Amino acid sequence: MAFLSYLIGGLGLGSVYAIIALGYSMVYGIAKMLNFAHGDVIMVGAFMAYFAISKYHLPVLVGVVLAVVVCTILGVVIERLAYKPLRHASSLSVLITAIGVSYFLQNSAMLLWGTDTKIFPTVLSGSLTVGSLSVPYLTLITILTCIVIMIVLTLFINRTKTGRAMRACSEDKGAAALMGINVNRIISITFAIGSGLAAIASILLVATYPSVYPTLGSMPGIKAFTAAVFGGIGSIPGAFLGGLVLGVVENLSRAYISTQLSDAIVFMVLIVVLLIKPTGLLGKKVNVKV
Amino acid sequence: MENREKVLEVRGLGIDFGGLTAVNDLDLDIYQGEIYGLIGPNGAGKTTVFNMLTKVYQPSRGTIRLCGQDMAKLNPVTANIAGVARTFQNIRLFNKLTVLDNVKTGMHNSISYGKLAAVLRLPSYYKAEKEADEKAMELLTILGLDQYADTEAGNLPYGAQRRLEIARALATNPKLLLLDEPAAGMNPQETEELMAMIRKVRDYFKISVLLIEHDMKLVMGICERITVLNFGQLLAQGLPAEIQSNKEVIKAYIGE
């Protein structure tokens, strides 16, 4: 029973990683860049929810909506101001810019909101008990949210004209533009979706681990990036699978091996997977034509 | 000829890359329903002309008018919306998308429903997608690709990929279709079929076609008029028979 409960806890944590990983993976798939500021968008989302719920005592749902709206706008603005001017620059310049944006957001948060850790209020307590197994409602909601997001996003990408345009842009932006697809708009939409999802992840994260501070996004950001690479970056089912596997591995190793070593074990698993399958679990082999 | 509507009017078109003049002082008129050939030796600047007509390159000099509209301020997206569509010398399909989806990317601007309607699956979404499916299937049928609708474009045979590029370009609802070496790599029988298909498409969609081609049988067989470029300069312009007997053209192709 203990194992089952650790497993479900791991799936809950993995769901948060998966939702964040989707943002990394979609942006990589379409804009071909690693947006290292993605983790800090999570932090901004967490602060927005904290202020709304804890400071202004607004309903939880209002906090969620506020976080999603602010993060979506923030993601689009970051892309416009920091990445769009570098559309034709080398990928290294874009990568360094992304790291710069990440520090900018962290330091702005320290300046605006202080460096102290704020405690996120309990928004949902209680557990579902089945026999001797007890699962917190929050974990269930987290897993459920992740599943709903996966289904809606997959349908959106595969069945709508914007999704089709996104897939076209991920293959050949020049040809897509010549078919009348506004590539800049598609990239903006991608950042908007990724950042909106980051906001949802941020609330699920701080509802489970209730401390809010300016560097809050770093670790989940890196873990989610790992999950995206693990699953095969650019692949949406890959991000989902990578996130879940990572969460489960982390939680089980924390429970059975060592709390201190859990992160090391997670990254070791990543290294082993990449050695065996360099494109990640669901990544496709890229054929380079000579 | 002159009582037909003028679809494309190019005057004094030129472009420089650094100190190199790639195309200079090109004049070109294409009329409604015309199939027009653009030929010349390798490196003559033919594809560069296509890139200027689709606004991938901004011309250094001259004007381009499409049905009277000045194209100076357009970019590749707005040029496509204005009515210029093209295929590529090196096939540039969306390989991981199905054949049907490739055609539907071409219909991006004519499918109208909001993103919210798409997420909430409102009736407007289903209606618009169904109409797009029907129109795309019609295009695929005309180009003999209907049996491949659900195949990934990258898995199509070569000749079918070239035809799919034409279908995708037609899906954007163009007035002028630019074909960049449509017969490249095709055998004589496939070329023959392609010629019939280009005529059929022109008649069915009532468009004009400008094509770059090295296959002289195709060019002389279907083009009503031809322009010859050499080193970026206009070498000759006229009917196929005039071009074939033009001494300058023969010299440029075969050498002294």
HADDOCK unambig.tbl for C-alpha pairs under 7 A between the chains (distance, minus, plus):
assign (segid A and resid 156 and name CA) (segid B and resid 119 and name CA) 6.71 0.50 0.50
assign (segid A and resid 160 and name CA) (segid B and resid 118 and name CA) 6.45 0.50 0.50
assign (segid A and resid 161 and name CA) (segid B and resid 108 and name CA) 6.24 0.50 0.50
assign (segid A and resid 164 and name CA) (segid B and resid 105 and name CA) 6.43 0.50 0.50
assign (segid A and resid 165 and name CA) (segid B and resid 105 and name CA) 6.10 0.50 0.50
assign (segid A and resid 168 and name CA) (segid B and resid 94 and name CA) 5.84 0.50 0.50
assign (segid A and resid 171 and name CA) (segid B and resid 94 and name CA) 6.05 0.50 0.50
assign (segid A and resid 172 and name CA) (segid B and resid 94 and name CA) 6.95 0.50 0.50
assign (segid A and resid 175 and name CA) (segid B and resid 92 and name CA) 6.64 0.50 0.50
assign (segid A and resid 177 and name CA) (segid B and resid 76 and name CA) 5.96 0.50 0.50
assign (segid A and resid 177 and name CA) (segid B and resid 77 and name CA) 5.17 0.50 0.50
assign (segid A and resid 178 and name CA) (segid B and resid 76 and name CA) 5.36 0.50 0.50
assign (segid A and resid 178 and name CA) (segid B and resid 77 and name CA) 5.74 0.50 0.50
assign (segid A and resid 178 and name CA) (segid B and resid 80 and name CA) 6.05 0.50 0.50
assign (segid A and resid 178 and name CA) (segid B and resid 85 and name CA) 6.97 0.50 0.50
assign (segid A and resid 179 and name CA) (segid B and resid 80 and name CA) 6.30 0.50 0.50
assign (segid A and resid 179 and name CA) (segid B and resid 85 and name CA) 6.95 0.50 0.50
assign (segid A and resid 179 and name CA) (segid B and resid 106 and name CA) 5.19 0.50 0.50
assign (segid A and resid 179 and name CA) (segid B and resid 169 and name CA) 6.75 0.50 0.50
assign (segid A and resid 179 and name CA) (segid B and resid 172 and name CA) 6.38 0.50 0.50
assign (segid A and resid 180 and name CA) (segid B and resid 77 and name CA) 4.38 0.50 0.50
assign (segid A and resid 180 and name CA) (segid B and resid 78 and name CA) 6.77 0.50 0.50
assign (segid A and resid 180 and name CA) (segid B and resid 80 and name CA) 5.23 0.50 0.50
assign (segid A and resid 180 and name CA) (segid B and resid 81 and name CA) 5.92 0.50 0.50
assign (segid A and resid 180 and name CA) (segid B and resid 109 and name CA) 6.86 0.50 0.50
assign (segid A and resid 181 and name CA) (segid B and resid 77 and name CA) 6.16 0.50 0.50
assign (segid A and resid 181 and name CA) (segid B and resid 108 and name CA) 6.59 0.50 0.50
assign (segid A and resid 182 and name CA) (segid B and resid 77 and name CA) 6.12 0.50 0.50
